[in-house]
Amino acid sequence: MNKANFIPVIGLLAFALPAHAQSSEQSVEVETPPALVVNGAATLASDYRFRGISQTNKAMAVQGGLTVSHESGLYIGSWASNLSGWGTFGGANMELDLIGGYKAQLSDNTTIDVGLTWYMYPSGADKTDFAEPYVKLSGTTGAATLTAGAAYAPKQQALGRWYFTGLDAAAGAYSDPGDKEDNLYLWGDAAIAITDTPITAKAHIGHSWGNEGLGPNATSVTPTGRYWDWSLGADATWSNLTFNISYVDTDISVRKAAYLQPSFSKGQDGSGSIADGTVIMSLTAAF
């Protein structure tokens, strides 16, 4: 190759090499995650159990939730379910939870979550609405995720002892109208993903402390004052669908359950305990 032909080739290479380098740099660029993320889910369940107690008189529940999370760790959300029989809520006989909080990463495998849940019953009994702050600490080790949590609701009418017995509530005779009490719930959860399967084994245990009577509209966050609840089960997940089967139970005795039953059952008919052990199945679609 003579000198006249060599110079243009060098020029072409000089032009092409930076372009190639630029192309390589572009190929490794990582897309910036959005500042806001929206997650939602819809669930069909054979029963709605809140801390071991049926909120649907052991009947099916349709539930749904939506959460908006910011990159700072702040989030807001809502969750709703139908109700039947846990007191006379009136209106839509529906629970609507409004949630707000902050989640932060303490280390590579530890997260803290602090927030507040406002439990409300649209078009129903306003005095049964209440606020409950919470804190959760979660950690992962291998395939296991462990969570410890505490929820403390300060003194409010919804948690008070307005009726001393279930029969008083069934008769509509207030024992101490306007009473305000607080409530504490401590719990622990464990989840272990089973390698090479879509299955995650799950366990839960919790303990409640609250009033021993019934509040306005014959409701109570902690029936019988204090009790344990627990569950054992498993999730099976395919794409955005999760099937769960769990055994849920409490240590509320038949006698104590009967004490509450006149107001807790649908139509106040006192049929069957809503605090006994049962198998619950649910199907959740995430989006």
Secondary structure as UniProt FT lines:
FT   HELIX           3..27
FT   STRAND          36..45
FT   STRAND          49..50
FT   TURN            51..52
FT   STRAND          53..54
FT   TURN            57..58
FT   STRAND          61..70
FT   TURN            71..72
FT   STRAND          74..82
FT   TURN            91..92
FT   STRAND          94..107
FT   TURN            108..109
FT   STRAND          110..120
FT   TURN            122..123
FT   HELIX           126..128
FT   STRAND          130..141
FT   TURN            142..143
FT   STRAND          144..156
FT   HELIX           157..159
FT   HELIX           166..171
FT   TURN            177..178
FT   STRAND          181..193
FT   TURN            195..196
FT   STRAND          199..209
FT   HELIX           216..218
FT   TURN            223..224
FT   STRAND          226..238
FT   TURN            239..240
FT   STRAND          241..250
FT   HELIX           254..264
FT   HELIX           266..268
FT   STRAND          278..286
//
